[in-house]
Amino acid sequence: MNWIEALLLGLIQGLTEFLPVSSSGHIEIGHALLDIHDSNNLVFTVLVHGATVLSTIIVFRKELYHLFSG
C-alpha cells in the first residue's frame, strides 16, 4: 500500500467513524475498490482506529478533564 492509498483509507475512516454504520466495513470496501491486497491490512486498520481514538481524546480533552476531575 502506498501513502496515497493509506491517505484515502484514513480519510474514509475519519469521515465514517461517527456515522451509525461500520467504519471498518468502509475501510474494507476501500481496500476492495482500490484493489489493495496487502498483508498488513489488519495492522493498518488497528492504526487508523487508534488514531481516531487519539484525535477524539484531543478534541474532547477539556470535557474529559472536567469529567474525570470531578
Secondary structure, DSSP 8 states (H G I E B T S, - for coil): --HHHHHHHHHHHHHHTTSSS-HHHHHHHHHHHTT---TTHHHHHHHHHHHHHHHHHHHTHHHHHHHHH-
